Amino acid sequence: MRKRWLTLCLLLALLGPLAARAELPRVGVGAYSGRDTFITSLVGQIRERGQGRLDLHIVYAQGDQNRQNDQVLQMIEDGVDVLMVNPVDRVSAVYLIALAQQHGLPLILFNREPLREDLAAYDRAYYVGIDPRRQGELQGELAAAYFRAHPEQDLNGDGIIQYVLLRGEPGHQDAELRSLFSLRAMTAQGLRTQKLAEETAYWEKGLGQERMAMLLNVYGHRVELVIANNDDMALGAIDALKAAGYFAGAQTIPVIGVDATAPAMEAIAQGALYGTVENDAAQQAQAVVELAALLAAGNAPTADNFPFPMTDRVVYIPSRPVTQ
């Protein structure tokens, strides 16, 4: 009898943690790509903050919207309680919203903002991210501050800063707004500029290096400033500039990115990257985890139970500039 009792106790001890884990809300997490440094960091933060609170099932679409659609359908078939998706294409998020609505599931879109009219169509759809307008403004303010402090970096002395722009991808809201508002901020800060060229590098470091090398071949030392829509492309541009002889001595050029990823922070410490704008992965992750836990429990977020400001089911995490 005692042996059977000990065996029962052992089984209960083993099954207890498994039962507790099974009771956690099941959350399907879909990210647009596992090759994006910031996105992998953000998903890692979501995993860390969701530990013990959410049963997370994470997949990557590798830049393929059709693949992501299939992944979300599979999550629904697997019986998740909440969907959490970083869309490949913000315009195609309307399909993900319709799927969630059809199955009565709460949906948290993150990092890539859907069209507001699409989000408004379903009262259990939410967005968590950063305001790309403010990020662009901060990039422009960083550029203006640099040239006020270093007027000698107007290399041809014409009073106009010639710059190149590395854009994330065509039609992407963050790319469009960061690009537009960085220019507006430079102008508002009294910096006269001339855009020599812009190239699309799809958020990738390797393409950023390739595009920057091409721009240097065309414009050479006429380039006085590089603005990139994210840090990976900015770091790629720095690699191309180093290959062209920059940063080896006194010859330098300011490069400004967005995200404040770990490699970018290291490049700032080394003096290669002039500045970046924080894309706070930790706070974005905390917001989506808190929101998922509330929605899985059947609760709507309010000022009393959700610690982040929200307007029209949109949560923007504040940004800040980062330099040495």
C-alpha positions as CSV (number, residue, x, y, z in Angstrom):
1,M,0.0,0.0,0.0
2,R,2.8,2.4,0.9
3,K,4.6,1.7,-2.4
4,R,1.4,2.5,-4.4
5,W,0.9,5.7,-2.4
6,L,4.5,6.8,-3.1
7,T,4.0,5.9,-6.8
8,L,0.9,8.1,-6.9
9,C,2.6,11.0,-5.2
10,L,5.5,10.7,-7.7
11,L,3.1,10.8,-10.7
12,L,1.2,13.8,-9.3
13,A,4.5,15.6,-8.8
14,L,5.5,14.9,-12.4
15,L,2.1,15.7,-13.9
16,G,1.6,18.9,-11.8
17,P,3.9,21.2,-13.8
18,L,2.6,19.7,-17.1
19,A,-1.0,20.4,-16.1
20,A,-0.2,23.9,-15.0
21,R,1.6,24.5,-18.3
22,A,-1.4,23.1,-20.3
23,E,-3.7,25.7,-18.5
24,L,-1.7,28.6,-19.9
25,P,-3.4,30.6,-22.7
26,R,-2.2,29.3,-26.1
27,V,-0.9,32.2,-28.2
28,G,0.1,31.8,-31.9
29,V,2.9,34.2,-32.7
30,G,3.7,34.9,-36.4
31,A,6.7,37.0,-37.4
32,Y,7.5,38.3,-40.9
33,S,11.1,37.1,-40.9
34,G,13.8,35.4,-38.8
35,R,16.5,37.2,-40.7
36,D,15.7,40.7,-39.3
37,T,17.9,41.5,-36.3
38,F,15.3,43.7,-34.6
39,I,12.4,41.3,-35.1
40,T,14.3,38.3,-33.7
41,S,15.2,40.4,-30.7
42,L,11.6,41.5,-30.3
43,V,10.3,37.9,-30.5
44,G,13.0,36.8,-28.0
45,Q,11.7,39.5,-25.6
46,I,8.1,38.3,-26.1
47,R,9.2,34.7,-25.3
48,E,11.1,35.9,-22.2
49,R,8.2,38.0,-20.9
50,G,5.6,35.4,-21.7
51,Q,7.3,32.6,-19.9
52,G,5.1,31.2,-17.2
53,R,2.1,33.3,-18.4
54,L,1.5,32.3,-22.0
55,D,2.0,29.1,-24.0
56,L,3.7,30.6,-27.1
57,H,3.8,28.9,-30.5
58,I,6.2,31.0,-32.7
59,V,6.7,30.7,-36.5
60,Y,8.5,32.8,-39.1
61,A,7.1,33.5,-42.6
62,Q,10.5,34.5,-44.1
63,G,9.0,37.4,-46.0
64,D,6.2,35.4,-47.7
65,Q,2.7,36.7,-47.0
66,N,1.0,33.6,-48.4
67,R,3.1,31.4,-46.1
68,Q,2.1,33.6,-43.2
69,N,-1.6,33.3,-44.1
70,D,-1.2,29.5,-44.0
71,Q,0.6,29.7,-40.7
72,V,-2.1,31.7,-39.1
73,L,-4.8,29.3,-40.4
74,Q,-2.8,26.4,-38.9
75,M,-2.7,28.3,-35.6
76,I,-6.4,28.7,-35.6
77,E,-6.9,25.0,-36.4
78,D,-4.5,24.2,-33.5
79,G,-6.9,26.0,-31.2
80,V,-5.0,29.0,-30.0
81,D,-6.7,31.5,-27.7
82,V,-5.0,34.6,-29.1
83,L,-3.3,35.5,-32.4
84,M,-0.2,37.7,-32.3
85,V,1.2,38.6,-35.8
86,N,3.9,40.8,-37.2
87,P,2.5,41.0,-40.8
88,V,4.7,40.5,-43.8
89,D,2.6,43.1,-45.7
90,R,0.7,45.8,-43.8
91,V,-1.9,46.0,-46.5
92,S,-2.5,42.3,-46.4
93,A,-3.2,42.5,-42.7
94,V,-6.8,43.0,-43.7
95,Y,-7.0,39.2,-44.5
96,L,-5.5,38.3,-41.0
97,I,-8.0,40.6,-39.3
98,A,-10.9,39.0,-41.3
99,L,-9.7,35.5,-40.3
100,A,-9.5,36.4,-36.6
101,Q,-13.0,38.0,-36.8
102,Q,-14.4,35.0,-38.6
103,H,-13.2,32.7,-35.8
104,G,-13.9,35.1,-33.0
105,L,-10.3,35.3,-31.9
106,P,-8.5,38.4,-30.5
107,L,-5.7,39.5,-32.7
108,I,-2.6,41.6,-31.7
109,L,-0.7,43.0,-34.7
110,F,2.8,44.3,-33.8
111,N,5.6,46.2,-35.3
112,R,4.1,46.6,-38.7
113,E,1.0,48.8,-38.5
114,P,-2.1,47.9,-40.5
115,L,-4.3,50.4,-42.3
116,R,-6.4,52.2,-39.6
117,E,-9.6,51.4,-41.5
118,D,-8.7,47.7,-41.5
119,L,-8.0,47.7,-37.8
120,A,-11.2,49.6,-37.1
121,A,-13.3,46.8,-38.8
122,Y,-12.8,44.4,-35.9
123,D,-13.2,45.4,-32.3
124,R,-10.9,42.7,-31.0
125,A,-8.0,43.6,-33.2
126,Y,-5.1,45.7,-31.7
127,Y,-1.8,47.2,-32.8
128,V,1.4,47.6,-30.7
129,G,4.4,49.4,-32.2
130,I,6.4,52.6,-32.5
131,D,5.3,55.9,-34.1
132,P,7.4,56.0,-37.3
133,R,6.7,59.7,-37.7
134,R,8.5,60.4,-34.4
135,Q,11.3,58.1,-35.3
136,G,11.9,60.0,-38.5
137,E,11.8,63.3,-36.7
138,L,14.4,62.1,-34.2
139,Q,16.7,61.0,-37.0
140,G,16.4,64.5,-38.6
141,E,17.1,66.2,-35.3
142,L,20.2,64.0,-34.8
143,A,21.5,65.0,-38.2
144,A,20.9,68.7,-37.6
145,A,22.6,68.5,-34.2
146,Y,25.6,66.7,-35.8
147,F,26.2,69.4,-38.4
148,R,25.7,72.2,-35.9
149,A,28.5,70.7,-33.8
150,H,30.6,69.8,-36.9
151,P,30.2,72.4,-39.6
152,E,33.5,71.2,-41.1
153,Q,31.7,68.1,-42.2
154,D,30.0,70.1,-44.9
155,L,32.9,68.8,-47.0
156,N,32.4,71.0,-50.1
157,G,31.5,74.1,-48.0
158,D,28.4,74.9,-50.0
159,G,26.1,75.3,-46.9
160,I,24.0,72.3,-48.1
161,I,24.3,68.8,-46.8
162,Q,24.3,66.2,-49.5
163,Y,22.9,62.9,-48.2
164,V,21.8,59.5,-49.4
165,L,18.8,57.5,-48.0
166,L,18.6,53.8,-47.5
167,R,14.9,52.8,-47.5
168,G,13.5,49.7,-46.0
169,E,11.0,48.6,-48.6
170,P,8.6,50.3,-51.1
171,G,5.2,51.1,-49.6
172,H,6.1,50.1,-46.1
173,Q,4.6,52.6,-43.7
174,D,7.6,52.8,-41.4
175,A,10.0,53.3,-44.4
176,E,7.8,56.0,-45.9
177,L,7.2,57.9,-42.7
178,R,10.7,57.7,-41.3
179,S,12.0,58.9,-44.7
180,L,9.5,61.8,-45.0
181,F,9.7,63.0,-41.4
182,S,13.5,62.8,-41.2
183,L,13.7,65.3,-44.1
184,R,11.0,67.5,-42.5
185,A,12.8,67.6,-39.2
186,M,16.2,68.5,-40.8
187,T,14.4,71.4,-42.6
188,A,12.6,72.5,-39.5
189,Q,16.0,72.5,-37.7
190,G,17.4,74.9,-40.3
191,L,19.6,72.3,-42.1
192,R,19.7,72.8,-45.8
193,T,19.9,69.4,-47.6
194,Q,20.1,67.9,-51.0
195,K,19.2,64.2,-51.5
196,L,21.7,62.7,-53.9
197,A,19.9,59.4,-54.1
198,E,17.8,56.8,-52.3
199,E,18.1,53.0,-52.6
200,T,15.9,50.3,-51.3
201,A,17.7,47.6,-49.2
202,Y,14.7,45.8,-47.7
203,W,15.9,46.2,-44.0
204,E,19.0,43.9,-44.7
205,K,22.6,44.6,-43.8
206,G,24.0,42.8,-46.8
207,L,21.8,44.8,-49.2
208,G,22.6,48.0,-47.3
209,Q,26.3,47.4,-47.9
210,E,25.8,46.6,-51.5
211,R,23.6,49.6,-52.2
212,M,26.0,51.9,-50.3
213,A,29.0,50.7,-52.3
214,M,27.1,51.4,-55.5
215,L,26.2,54.9,-54.3
216,L,29.9,55.6,-53.4
217,N,30.9,54.5,-56.9
218,V,28.5,57.1,-58.3
219,Y,28.8,60.0,-55.9
220,G,32.1,59.4,-54.1
221,H,33.0,62.1,-51.6
222,R,30.0,64.2,-52.4
223,V,28.1,62.1,-49.8
224,E,28.1,63.9,-46.5
225,L,25.4,62.0,-44.6
226,V,23.7,58.6,-44.7
227,I,20.2,58.1,-43.3
228,A,18.9,54.5,-43.1
229,N,15.5,53.4,-42.1
230,N,16.9,50.8,-39.7
231,D,20.2,49.8,-38.1
232,D,20.9,46.7,-40.2
233,M,21.1,48.8,-43.3
234,A,23.0,51.5,-41.5
235,L,25.6,48.9,-40.4
236,G,25.8,47.6,-44.0
237,A,26.5,51.2,-45.2
238,I,29.3,51.5,-42.6
239,D,30.9,48.3,-43.9
240,A,30.8,49.8,-47.4
241,L,32.2,53.1,-46.1
242,K,35.0,51.3,-44.3
243,A,35.9,49.4,-47.5
244,A,36.2,52.8,-49.2
245,G,38.6,54.1,-46.6
246,Y,36.3,55.9,-44.1
247,F,36.7,55.6,-40.3
248,A,40.4,54.6,-40.7
249,G,41.6,58.0,-39.7
250,A,40.2,61.5,-39.7
251,Q,37.9,60.8,-42.7
252,T,34.4,60.1,-41.4
253,I,30.8,60.5,-42.3
254,P,27.7,60.5,-40.0
255,V,25.4,57.5,-40.4
256,I,22.1,57.4,-38.6
257,G,19.8,54.4,-38.2
258,V,16.7,53.2,-36.3
259,D,16.2,50.4,-33.7
260,A,19.1,50.6,-31.2
261,T,19.9,46.9,-31.7
262,A,22.9,45.4,-29.8
263,P,25.2,45.5,-32.9
264,A,24.2,49.1,-33.5
265,M,25.0,50.1,-29.9
266,E,28.4,48.4,-30.3
267,A,29.0,50.4,-33.5
268,I,28.0,53.7,-31.7
269,A,30.5,52.8,-28.9
270,Q,33.2,52.3,-31.5
271,G,32.4,55.6,-33.1
272,A,31.4,54.1,-36.5
273,L,27.6,54.7,-36.2
274,Y,26.9,58.3,-35.2
275,G,23.4,57.7,-33.9
276,T,20.2,55.7,-33.9
277,V,16.6,56.0,-32.6
278,E,15.5,53.4,-30.0
279,N,12.8,51.0,-31.1
280,D,12.1,49.7,-27.6
281,A,11.8,45.9,-28.1
282,A,11.4,45.3,-24.3
283,Q,8.5,47.7,-23.9
284,Q,6.8,46.5,-27.1
285,A,7.2,42.9,-25.9
286,Q,5.8,43.7,-22.5
287,A,2.8,45.5,-24.0
288,V,1.9,42.6,-26.3
289,V,2.3,40.0,-23.5
290,E,0.1,42.1,-21.1
291,L,-2.5,42.6,-23.8
292,A,-2.5,38.9,-24.8
293,A,-3.0,37.8,-21.2
294,L,-5.9,40.2,-20.8
295,L,-7.6,39.1,-24.0
296,A,-7.1,35.4,-23.4
297,A,-8.9,35.9,-20.1
298,G,-11.8,37.5,-21.9
299,N,-11.0,41.0,-20.5
300,A,-10.8,44.2,-22.6
301,P,-7.8,46.5,-21.8
302,T,-8.6,49.6,-19.8
303,A,-6.6,52.3,-18.1
304,D,-7.0,50.3,-14.8
305,N,-5.8,46.9,-16.0
306,F,-3.4,47.8,-18.9
307,P,-0.3,49.8,-18.1
308,F,0.3,51.4,-21.6
309,P,-1.5,54.3,-23.2
310,M,-3.9,53.2,-25.9
311,T,-6.0,55.2,-28.5
312,D,-8.4,53.4,-30.9
313,R,-6.8,50.1,-30.0
314,V,-3.4,51.3,-31.0
315,V,-0.4,51.4,-28.5
316,Y,2.6,53.4,-29.4
317,I,5.8,52.9,-27.4
318,P,7.9,56.1,-27.1
319,S,11.2,56.4,-28.9
320,R,14.4,58.2,-27.9
321,P,17.6,59.2,-29.8
322,V,20.8,57.4,-28.9
323,T,24.4,58.6,-29.5
324,Q,27.7,58.3,-27.7
